[in-house]
């Protein structure tokens, strides 16, 4: 079944600064419930763009800590259901038990990574240290930013979605994924890299989003050494990135960017 990512809507454009109205058709990003099932048990319901859902399921399983490698997944099946989509993930018993422990009452609207946690200590559990190192620089970040627009066909059509891109140290974009949710876009990217055997430790991730701590955590757990975002970070994002040794670059614009933390000197 072809992936349907937009719908056409008849709208009326009204002039605000200048008079004049016009009738036109506009592409609207599709947002719908996507159910994640683990071994037949409902784990989460996300509001997402129904594209690249196999990548999404793989990245979600990795980001949630259900698995460490995608060869620990037995199968992923994506199906249309009444009112939305379902991604069914089959895991061996030793990994299914982790998912069942967190599946209790876990329903959310975005893949934030904290729903199902029982206390603050669980939310703030230590992250693994980022082991990978790369040598990149401001020129590479500028090149990736300049190229990102061409990797956002859904964003260009609708103006309503986020993008996550994986870039080489010299700023070439290798893979990009889009979604109405910034967490979902990153999960899709992580899943795409894992599915194609691309090591996240060999480049940097560029996000069209504010830098919240959940995005830092997903990047760290993926093993990527550098995260670049076009908007500002939160205090917890900075704290978590610094402790894990993640290089964090925020407010990346064509003319400047903020290197918030770079303990290992990944940015030249």
Residue frames as qw, qx, qy, qz and C-alpha x, y, z in Angstrom:
[[0.000, 0.888, 0.460, 0.000, 0.00, 0.00, 0.00],
 [0.402, 0.510, -0.054, 0.758, 1.53, 3.39, -0.97],
 [0.342, -0.403, -0.489, 0.694, 2.26, 5.75, 1.91],
 [0.012, 0.798, 0.388, 0.461, -0.21, 8.64, 2.08],
 [0.479, -0.195, -0.349, 0.782, 1.45, 11.60, 3.79],
 [0.080, 0.186, 0.075, -0.976, -0.72, 14.55, 2.75],
 [0.274, 0.621, 0.735, 0.007, -4.25, 15.42, 1.77],
 [0.139, 0.259, 0.282, 0.913, -5.44, 18.25, -0.48],
 [0.066, -0.636, -0.633, 0.436, -7.73, 20.80, 1.14],
 [0.167, 0.673, 0.351, 0.630, -9.65, 23.67, -0.44],
 [0.370, -0.549, -0.374, 0.650, -8.96, 26.87, 1.50],
 [0.194, 0.910, 0.239, 0.277, -9.53, 30.60, 1.16],
 [0.567, -0.066, -0.157, 0.806, -6.49, 32.83, 1.46],
 [0.073, -0.940, -0.330, -0.043, -7.38, 36.18, 3.01],
 [0.436, 0.535, -0.169, 0.703, -5.22, 39.27, 2.80],
 [0.526, -0.680, -0.368, 0.355, -4.09, 40.75, 6.11],
 [0.348, -0.453, 0.103, 0.814, -1.42, 43.31, 5.24],
 [0.135, 0.179, -0.457, -0.861, -2.89, 43.82, 1.77],
 [0.684, 0.245, 0.323, -0.607, -6.49, 43.43, 0.59],
 [0.576, 0.384, -0.587, -0.419, -7.48, 40.58, -1.68],
 [0.720, -0.168, 0.623, -0.257, -8.73, 37.05, -1.20],
 [0.487, 0.398, -0.663, -0.406, -8.22, 33.94, -3.31],
 [0.934, -0.111, 0.212, -0.264, -9.37, 30.35, -3.41],
 [0.351, 0.589, -0.726, -0.048, -6.65, 27.72, -3.55],
 [0.954, -0.172, -0.233, -0.074, -5.80, 24.14, -2.68],
 [0.124, -0.755, 0.577, -0.287, -3.30, 23.38, 0.05],
 [0.720, 0.073, -0.683, 0.104, -1.41, 20.22, 1.02],
 [0.559, -0.637, 0.262, -0.460, -2.04, 19.29, 4.65],
 [0.188, 0.371, -0.890, 0.187, 0.22, 16.89, 6.58],
 [0.768, -0.300, -0.469, -0.316, -1.58, 13.75, 7.71],
 [0.105, -0.377, 0.730, -0.561, -1.58, 13.09, 11.44],
 [0.807, -0.202, -0.343, -0.437, -3.15, 9.89, 12.74],
 [0.696, -0.524, 0.446, -0.204, -2.89, 7.41, 15.61],
 [0.638, 0.409, -0.653, 0.000, -0.12, 4.85, 15.19],
 [0.827, -0.479, 0.179, -0.234, -0.33, 1.97, 17.63],
 [0.277, 0.545, -0.783, 0.119, 2.85, 0.20, 18.69],
 [0.922, -0.261, 0.035, -0.285, 2.22, -3.41, 19.69],
 [0.063, 0.579, -0.804, 0.119, 4.89, -5.57, 21.30],
 [0.103, 0.046, -0.992, 0.057, 4.33, -9.31, 21.07],
 [0.269, -0.483, -0.772, -0.313, 0.59, -8.77, 20.79],
 [0.324, -0.660, -0.497, 0.460, 0.37, -6.29, 23.69],
 [0.178, 0.892, 0.191, 0.369, -0.51, -2.64, 23.14],
 [0.631, -0.184, -0.228, 0.718, 2.53, -0.60, 24.22],
 [0.091, -0.465, -0.085, 0.877, 1.81, 2.94, 23.05],
 [0.400, 0.728, 0.524, 0.189, -0.36, 5.03, 20.76],
 [0.321, -0.367, 0.124, 0.864, 1.45, 7.90, 19.05],
 [0.441, 0.830, 0.241, -0.242, 0.15, 10.69, 16.87],
 [0.446, -0.400, 0.550, 0.582, 2.39, 10.49, 13.82],
 [0.491, 0.557, -0.345, -0.575, 2.73, 10.85, 10.07],
 [0.895, 0.014, 0.429, -0.124, 1.95, 7.42, 8.56],
 [0.685, 0.663, -0.299, 0.037, 5.15, 7.09, 6.51],
 [0.394, 0.510, -0.686, 0.338, 8.39, 5.16, 7.07],
 [0.715, -0.511, 0.133, -0.459, 6.63, 3.26, 9.84],
 [0.951, -0.030, -0.227, 0.208, 8.96, 0.28, 9.74],
 [0.431, 0.429, -0.335, 0.720, 11.85, 2.68, 10.37],
 [0.380, -0.589, 0.154, -0.697, 9.76, 4.23, 13.12],
 [0.915, -0.343, -0.096, -0.191, 9.12, 0.88, 14.81],
 [0.830, 0.133, -0.286, 0.459, 12.82, -0.04, 14.70],
 [0.219, 0.484, -0.273, 0.802, 13.91, 3.35, 16.03],
 [0.587, -0.563, 0.026, -0.581, 11.21, 3.35, 18.70],
 [0.948, -0.246, -0.196, 0.039, 12.32, -0.05, 19.98],
 [0.665, 0.226, -0.280, 0.655, 15.94, 1.12, 20.12],
 [0.026, -0.547, 0.159, -0.822, 15.11, 4.48, 21.74],
 [0.709, -0.514, -0.029, -0.482, 12.88, 2.86, 24.34],
 [0.157, -0.550, 0.785, -0.238, 15.64, 0.46, 25.33],
 [0.919, 0.019, 0.200, -0.339, 13.68, -2.65, 24.40],
 [0.932, 0.214, 0.092, 0.279, 16.60, -3.81, 22.27],
 [0.374, -0.698, 0.301, 0.531, 20.25, -2.89, 21.72],
 [0.070, -0.289, 0.709, 0.640, 20.47, -4.11, 18.10],
 [0.654, 0.225, -0.090, -0.717, 17.84, -4.61, 15.43],
 [0.510, 0.169, -0.825, -0.177, 18.81, -8.26, 15.00],
 [0.045, 0.062, 0.842, -0.534, 17.12, -8.73, 18.38],
 [0.576, 0.273, 0.169, -0.752, 13.77, -8.06, 16.67],
 [0.509, 0.116, 0.847, 0.101, 12.06, -11.10, 15.20],
 [0.233, 0.468, 0.649, 0.553, 9.75, -9.17, 12.87],
 [0.111, 0.386, 0.215, -0.890, 7.98, -5.86, 12.24],
 [0.150, 0.457, 0.783, 0.394, 4.60, -5.79, 10.50],
 [0.105, 0.250, 0.129, -0.954, 2.79, -2.55, 9.64],
 [0.056, 0.452, 0.849, 0.268, -0.94, -2.60, 8.87],
 [0.254, -0.266, -0.098, -0.925, -3.78, -0.16, 8.33],
 [0.117, -0.384, -0.872, 0.281, -6.57, -0.49, 10.90],
 [0.077, -0.808, -0.520, -0.266, -9.81, 1.37, 11.44],
 [0.245, -0.964, -0.100, -0.003, -8.88, 4.98, 12.21],
 [0.197, -0.862, 0.455, 0.103, -5.10, 4.61, 11.97],
 [0.673, 0.458, -0.580, 0.040, -2.11, 2.31, 11.62],
 [0.807, -0.534, 0.242, -0.076, -0.52, -0.38, 13.76],
 [0.426, 0.612, -0.658, 0.105, 3.12, -1.47, 13.90],
 [0.926, -0.340, 0.053, -0.157, 3.46, -4.95, 15.40],
 [0.198, 0.685, -0.680, 0.173, 6.91, -5.79, 16.77],
 [0.960, -0.207, -0.177, -0.064, 7.79, -9.37, 17.69],
 [0.003, 0.742, -0.608, 0.282, 10.59, -9.81, 20.22],
 [0.617, 0.022, -0.770, 0.164, 12.19, -12.87, 21.82],
 [0.598, -0.648, -0.471, -0.022, 11.05, -13.53, 25.38],
 [0.597, -0.322, -0.255, 0.689, 14.09, -11.98, 27.11],
 [0.129, 0.071, 0.110, 0.983, 13.38, -8.63, 25.44],
 [0.343, -0.530, -0.561, -0.535, 9.59, -8.84, 25.53],
 [0.532, -0.542, -0.560, 0.330, 9.73, -8.87, 29.32],
 [0.275, -0.192, -0.110, 0.936, 11.22, -5.35, 29.36],
 [0.180, -0.242, -0.406, -0.862, 8.42, -4.06, 27.18],
 [0.495, -0.526, -0.663, -0.196, 5.73, -5.69, 29.29],
 [0.454, -0.395, -0.469, 0.647, 7.13, -4.04, 32.42],
 [0.074, -0.257, -0.018, 0.963, 6.55, -0.59, 30.89],
 [0.106, -0.288, -0.701, -0.644, 3.38, -1.29, 28.94],
 [0.157, -0.569, -0.742, 0.319, 1.05, -0.62, 31.87],
 [0.042, 0.876, 0.390, -0.281, -1.28, 2.29, 31.13],
 [0.351, -0.395, 0.320, 0.786, 1.17, 3.70, 28.59],
 [0.398, 0.695, 0.526, 0.286, -0.73, 5.92, 26.15],
 [0.260, -0.595, 0.029, 0.760, 0.75, 9.20, 24.89],
 [0.505, 0.820, 0.189, -0.192, 0.72, 11.61, 21.96],
 [0.445, 0.797, -0.404, 0.054, 4.42, 11.71, 21.11],
 [0.909, 0.003, -0.323, 0.264, 7.42, 9.45, 21.53],
 [0.139, -0.897, 0.244, -0.341, 8.78, 11.39, 24.47],
 [0.597, 0.299, -0.676, 0.312, 10.45, 8.44, 26.15],
 [0.045, -0.250, 0.655, -0.711, 9.12, 9.00, 29.69],
 [0.726, -0.178, -0.038, -0.664, 5.54, 7.74, 29.67],
 [0.913, -0.080, -0.397, -0.048, 5.24, 4.61, 31.77],
 [0.390, 0.299, -0.587, 0.643, 7.99, 5.72, 34.17],
 [0.542, -0.608, -0.580, 0.005, 6.96, 5.48, 37.79],
 [0.452, -0.807, -0.138, 0.355, 9.17, 8.07, 39.48],
 [0.172, 0.956, -0.210, -0.108, 11.61, 10.89, 38.89],
 [0.465, -0.558, 0.654, 0.213, 14.64, 8.66, 39.48],
 [0.696, 0.254, 0.641, 0.201, 13.60, 6.48, 36.55],
 [0.429, 0.887, 0.169, 0.023, 13.19, 9.50, 34.30],
 [0.041, 0.923, -0.382, 0.033, 16.65, 10.78, 35.25],
 [0.928, -0.192, 0.262, 0.181, 18.40, 7.41, 35.11],
 [0.273, -0.649, 0.471, 0.532, 22.03, 7.72, 33.96],
 [0.746, 0.628, -0.077, -0.207, 22.70, 7.71, 30.25],
 [0.891, -0.024, 0.180, 0.417, 25.53, 5.73, 28.69],
 [0.221, -0.699, 0.283, 0.618, 28.67, 7.69, 27.86],
 [0.701, 0.699, -0.007, -0.142, 28.96, 8.54, 24.19],
 [0.759, -0.320, 0.402, 0.399, 32.03, 6.66, 22.97],
 [0.643, 0.526, 0.353, 0.431, 32.14, 7.81, 19.35],
 [0.217, -0.679, 0.086, 0.696, 34.23, 10.78, 18.24],
 [0.599, 0.621, 0.373, 0.340, 34.16, 12.71, 14.98],
 [0.322, -0.351, 0.095, 0.874, 36.06, 15.67, 13.57],
 [0.239, 0.727, 0.555, 0.325, 33.60, 18.18, 12.15],
 [0.279, -0.168, -0.088, 0.941, 33.48, 21.96, 11.97],
 [0.248, 0.554, 0.312, -0.731, 31.31, 25.03, 11.43],
 [0.272, 0.355, -0.548, -0.707, 31.56, 24.69, 7.67],
 [0.145, -0.109, -0.971, -0.158, 30.05, 21.21, 7.80],
 [0.093, 0.504, 0.697, -0.502, 27.16, 22.43, 9.93],
 [0.252, 0.540, -0.066, -0.800, 26.54, 25.28, 7.51],
 [0.239, 0.198, -0.777, -0.548, 26.54, 22.88, 4.54],
 [0.062, -0.282, -0.953, 0.086, 24.10, 20.54, 6.23],
 [0.156, 0.563, 0.453, -0.673, 21.77, 23.41, 7.11],
 [0.261, 0.465, -0.335, -0.777, 21.87, 24.69, 3.53],
 [0.252, 0.096, -0.878, -0.396, 21.08, 21.23, 2.13],
 [0.184, 0.183, 0.861, -0.439, 18.33, 20.34, 4.60],
 [0.488, 0.396, 0.115, -0.769, 15.55, 22.08, 2.68],
 [0.514, 0.343, -0.624, -0.479, 16.01, 19.69, -0.24],
 [0.267, 0.015, -0.956, 0.120, 15.49, 16.73, 2.10],
 [0.193, 0.283, 0.649, -0.679, 12.13, 18.00, 3.39],
 [0.120, -0.211, -0.674, -0.697, 9.58, 17.34, 0.64],
 [0.302, -0.621, -0.723, -0.009, 6.76, 16.97, 3.15],
 [0.289, -0.582, -0.273, 0.709, 7.85, 20.09, 5.00],
 [0.069, -0.126, 0.367, 0.919, 7.98, 22.05, 1.75],
 [0.200, -0.366, -0.745, -0.521, 4.50, 20.87, 0.80],
 [0.445, -0.660, -0.597, -0.096, 2.81, 21.47, 4.16],
 [0.054, 0.607, -0.304, 0.732, 4.97, 23.63, 6.44],
 [0.700, -0.499, 0.070, -0.506, 3.78, 21.43, 9.30],
 [0.977, -0.135, -0.139, 0.085, 6.38, 18.74, 9.97],
 [0.383, -0.789, 0.461, 0.133, 9.79, 18.26, 11.56],
 [0.815, 0.466, -0.340, 0.054, 12.84, 16.69, 9.94],
 [0.652, -0.615, 0.424, 0.130, 15.72, 14.68, 11.36],
 [0.711, 0.648, -0.275, 0.017, 18.82, 14.23, 9.21],
 [0.815, -0.414, 0.249, 0.318, 22.03, 12.22, 9.62],
 [0.380, 0.903, -0.202, -0.003, 25.07, 13.99, 8.24],
 [0.855, 0.138, -0.184, 0.465, 28.65, 13.01, 7.52],
 [0.511, -0.570, -0.129, 0.630, 31.39, 14.94, 9.35],
 [0.263, -0.054, 0.312, 0.911, 31.84, 17.12, 6.24],
 [0.293, 0.333, 0.237, -0.864, 28.13, 18.07, 6.23],
 [0.366, 0.039, -0.702, -0.610, 26.65, 15.80, 3.54],
 [0.665, -0.076, 0.385, -0.635, 23.17, 14.54, 4.43],
 [0.039, 0.159, -0.970, -0.182, 23.02, 10.74, 4.13],
 [0.202, -0.444, -0.861, -0.143, 19.46, 10.10, 5.37],
 [0.194, -0.080, 0.239, -0.948, 16.51, 12.23, 6.47],
 [0.165, -0.444, -0.878, -0.068, 13.06, 11.44, 7.83],
 [0.193, -0.265, 0.002, -0.945, 10.01, 13.66, 8.45],
 [0.299, -0.467, -0.829, 0.066, 7.07, 13.55, 10.82],
 [0.252, -0.790, -0.219, -0.514, 4.57, 15.84, 12.52],
 [0.697, -0.716, 0.024, 0.015, 6.31, 14.92, 15.79],
 [0.182, 0.817, -0.538, 0.102, 9.95, 15.82, 16.38],
 [0.547, -0.387, 0.727, -0.149, 10.45, 12.69, 18.51],
 [0.853, 0.311, 0.403, -0.111, 8.90, 10.55, 15.80],
 [0.561, 0.796, -0.229, -0.009, 11.12, 12.04, 13.10],
 [0.072, -0.695, 0.704, -0.130, 14.22, 11.19, 15.14],
 [0.708, -0.114, 0.674, -0.175, 12.98, 7.66, 15.87],
 [0.815, 0.550, 0.156, -0.098, 12.38, 7.16, 12.14],
 [0.349, 0.815, -0.459, 0.060, 15.90, 8.35, 11.37],
 [0.360, -0.517, 0.756, -0.177, 17.45, 6.09, 14.01],
 [0.811, 0.140, 0.540, -0.176, 15.47, 3.16, 12.65],
 [0.701, 0.706, -0.070, -0.069, 16.49, 3.93, 9.07],
 [0.111, 0.760, -0.633, 0.095, 20.18, 4.04, 10.03],
 [0.544, -0.298, 0.760, -0.197, 19.92, 0.78, 11.95],
 [0.832, 0.354, 0.379, -0.199, 18.03, -0.92, 9.15],
 [0.667, 0.727, -0.151, 0.060, 20.68, 0.06, 6.59],
 [0.879, -0.170, -0.083, 0.437, 23.66, -0.67, 8.81],
 [0.286, 0.711, -0.102, 0.634, 24.79, 2.97, 8.99],
 [0.574, -0.304, -0.510, 0.564, 26.69, 3.67, 12.22],
 [0.118, -0.943, -0.252, -0.179, 25.30, 6.81, 13.96],
 [0.615, -0.661, 0.081, 0.423, 28.72, 7.22, 15.56],
 [0.608, 0.083, 0.374, 0.696, 30.25, 8.27, 12.25],
 [0.120, 0.479, 0.318, 0.809, 28.43, 11.59, 11.82],
 [0.055, 0.139, 0.475, -0.867, 26.04, 14.08, 13.39],
 [0.052, 0.602, 0.793, 0.076, 22.28, 14.49, 13.66],
 [0.021, -0.034, -0.059, -0.997, 20.53, 17.69, 12.57],
 [0.014, -0.546, -0.827, 0.137, 17.01, 18.41, 13.85],
 [0.077, -0.430, -0.241, -0.867, 14.44, 21.06, 12.92],
 [0.586, -0.627, -0.496, -0.132, 13.23, 21.28, 16.50],
 [0.304, -0.793, 0.353, -0.392, 13.81, 22.79, 19.89],
 [0.506, 0.292, -0.778, 0.232, 16.30, 20.72, 21.82],
 [0.721, -0.503, 0.126, -0.459, 14.40, 18.99, 24.60],
 [0.346, -0.537, 0.760, -0.115, 16.04, 16.40, 26.80],
 [0.858, 0.155, 0.460, -0.168, 14.19, 13.50, 25.16],
 [0.703, 0.700, -0.125, 0.010, 15.95, 14.24, 21.86],
 [0.012, -0.737, 0.654, -0.171, 19.29, 14.33, 23.67],
 [0.653, -0.251, 0.681, -0.217, 18.54, 10.94, 25.21],
 [0.873, 0.408, 0.244, -0.106, 17.55, 9.35, 21.90],
 [0.483, 0.797, -0.354, 0.081, 20.72, 10.69, 20.27],
 [0.234, -0.625, 0.713, -0.216, 22.93, 9.42, 23.09],
 [0.768, -0.055, 0.606, -0.201, 21.31, 5.97, 23.11],
 [0.809, 0.583, 0.041, -0.055, 21.79, 5.78, 19.34],
 [0.789, -0.253, 0.211, 0.519, 25.52, 6.36, 19.90],
 [0.441, 0.734, 0.173, 0.487, 25.76, 9.58, 17.88],
 [0.566, -0.226, -0.279, 0.742, 28.41, 12.02, 19.19],
 [0.059, -0.129, 0.015, 0.990, 26.95, 15.34, 17.97],
 [0.130, 0.682, 0.720, -0.005, 23.43, 16.78, 17.94],
 [0.094, -0.038, 0.134, 0.986, 22.66, 20.01, 16.09],
 [0.098, 0.669, 0.729, -0.101, 19.25, 21.68, 16.46],
 [0.201, 0.496, 0.277, 0.798, 17.85, 24.80, 14.87],
 [0.393, -0.775, -0.161, -0.468, 16.17, 25.96, 18.08],
 [0.107, -0.653, 0.550, -0.510, 17.24, 26.48, 21.68],
 [0.520, -0.046, -0.838, 0.158, 17.89, 23.78, 24.29],
 [0.617, -0.703, -0.152, -0.319, 16.22, 23.31, 27.65],
 [0.253, -0.736, 0.564, -0.276, 18.24, 23.22, 30.87],
 [0.830, -0.199, 0.506, -0.126, 17.75, 19.48, 31.28],
 [0.843, 0.528, 0.021, 0.097, 18.83, 18.84, 27.68],
 [0.257, 0.808, -0.444, 0.291, 22.09, 20.69, 28.36],
 [0.513, -0.560, 0.583, -0.289, 22.66, 18.88, 31.65],
 [0.919, 0.044, 0.382, -0.083, 22.01, 15.42, 30.17],
 [0.727, 0.658, -0.125, 0.152, 24.12, 16.09, 27.09],
 [0.040, 0.802, -0.522, 0.288, 27.09, 17.33, 29.17],
 [0.656, -0.414, 0.587, -0.230, 27.00, 14.31, 31.50],
 [0.911, 0.210, 0.354, -0.005, 26.83, 11.85, 28.60],
 [0.428, -0.394, 0.497, 0.644, 29.59, 13.54, 26.62],
 [0.468, 0.623, 0.573, 0.255, 27.29, 14.51, 23.76],
 [0.207, -0.124, 0.151, 0.959, 28.36, 17.56, 21.78],
 [0.164, 0.730, 0.649, -0.134, 25.34, 19.84, 21.59],
 [0.157, -0.031, 0.247, 0.956, 24.98, 22.67, 19.06],
 [0.127, 0.672, 0.693, -0.227, 21.81, 24.78, 19.24],
 [0.194, 0.862, 0.143, -0.446, 20.19, 27.74, 17.50],
 [0.501, -0.112, 0.589, 0.624, 21.94, 26.71, 14.30],
 [0.402, 0.827, 0.221, -0.324, 21.31, 29.34, 11.65],
 [0.749, 0.574, 0.071, 0.324, 23.02, 30.17, 8.35],
 [0.207, 0.832, -0.245, 0.453, 25.07, 32.88, 10.06],
 [0.088, -0.525, 0.665, -0.523, 25.82, 31.42, 13.51],
 [0.793, -0.279, -0.520, -0.152, 25.27, 28.62, 16.02],
 [0.422, -0.707, 0.414, -0.388, 25.77, 28.07, 19.74],
 [0.633, 0.155, -0.739, 0.170, 28.16, 25.30, 20.84],
 [0.621, -0.643, 0.011, -0.448, 26.49, 24.54, 24.16],
 [0.675, -0.536, 0.507, -0.005, 28.74, 21.67, 25.23],
 [0.780, 0.541, -0.314, 0.004, 31.64, 19.93, 23.46],
 [0.670, -0.644, 0.368, 0.008, 33.67, 18.09, 26.08],
 [0.823, -0.069, 0.472, 0.310, 35.41, 15.87, 23.53],
 [0.076, -0.610, 0.367, 0.698, 36.20, 18.57, 20.97],
 [0.571, 0.361, 0.711, 0.195, 34.11, 17.18, 18.11],
 [0.327, 0.910, 0.251, 0.049, 33.62, 20.69, 16.67],
 [0.665, -0.027, 0.084, 0.742, 36.79, 22.15, 15.17]]
